[in-house]
Amino acid sequence: MSKRDYYEVLGVARDASDEDLKKAYRRCAMKFHPDRNPGDAAAEASFKECKEAYEVLSDGNRRRAYDQHGHAAFEHGMGGGGQGYADMGDIFGDIFGNIFGGGAQRGPRRGADIGYVMELSLEEAVFGAEKTIEIPTLDECETCDGSGSADGKTETCQTCHGRGQVRFQRGIFSMQQACPHCGGRGKTIPNPCADCNGQGRVERTKTLQVKIPAGVDNGDRIRLAGEGEAGPAGSPPGDLYVDVRVREHEIFQRDGDDLHCEVPVRIGQAALGDTIRVPTLEGEVELRIPAETQTGKLFRLRDRGVKSVRSRKPGDLYCRAVVETPVNLTAEQRELLEKFEATFAGDGARRHSPRASTFLDGVKGFWDRMTS
């Protein structure tokens, strides 16, 4: 079967820079790497194809030979044959160091990380809490203490001779990977534990106490080292990542370290001024409403917000005044309001209603422009 064009494999133009090639290879590796596609033969083949393409195009001499002769440049000894070709492990160290945390895997693979979404009330997020959670996971086998061996004995792997890695040649490429026989541990178990079948871990629901620090916010992540899945046959466990989701509050909205809320104010209070009590997360406080307050006016209460995990000083609480129209009026109240409203008759009413005056002036100007 003829090989695909290397530039097509990586999805780059023929004049792509070295940085473009590296970025394209990283994208390819993230998509097709065997660690992300276990048991997927097609993904493995695509991954190897990408590696081969990058190996050639990232080397100036080989790229020039490929641009001139195509794949024939590396057949029948043309272009120096196999001389000067780097070990693929060297490429892994450069490319995969930033993607997977290192080059070709050495030693047994650690257990998988676990994600858990935890919902909190605003009060729990602001003041901190301790929560009990249950997570289904692969936990260390108690029978063999996670070793996978019924009698605690292991033997040196005869495939990799204890190195945990095997190297094989495919054409011009020398490749290295974790030993498939021992899983990279370098040792095998002659007498596997019956409870875990030599894996060193069993399925179990684990109960954990998670301490939530004061000041966390929606989207924050808490890492519990070593509380993920147990690694196979005694290898290190993964981590548990708790993602915080804060439920909506019936009164307050959080914006960073600040809190916002709406405060209903009666017409008489807004017109004449008054002192009212408003809620905070730590109890009620007094708020002075000046005379002639309009809907939308913000009142700032310093240090009544949130002290986040990243700040030294708490934010503020912003109270937005909302002037309420009275409902369920008695006959007496209605009569009083009618008398009150009658006092606004005539052009003098405009000076008592600043927003209405501005609105009416805007409407007049609009109609003048429309009819001119």
Secondary structure, 3 states (H helix, E strand, C coil): CCCCCHHHHHCCCCCCCHHHHHHHHHHHHHHHCCCCCCCCHHHHHHHHHHHHHHHHHCCHHHHHHHHHHHHHHHCCCHHHCCCCCCCHHHHHHHHCCCCCCCCCCCCCCCCCCEEEEEEECHHHHHHCEEEEEEEEEEEECCCCCCCCECCCCCEECCCCCCCCEEEEEECCEEEEEECCCCCCCCEECCCECCCCCCCCEEEEEEEEEEEECCCCCCCCEEEECCCCCCCHHHCCCCCEEEEEEECCCCCCEEECCEEEEEEEEEHHHHHHCEEEEEEECCEEEEEEECCCCCCCCEEEECCCCCCCCCCCCCCCEEEEEEEECCCCCCHHHHHHHHHHHHCCCCHHHHHHCHHHHHHHHHHHHHHHHHHC
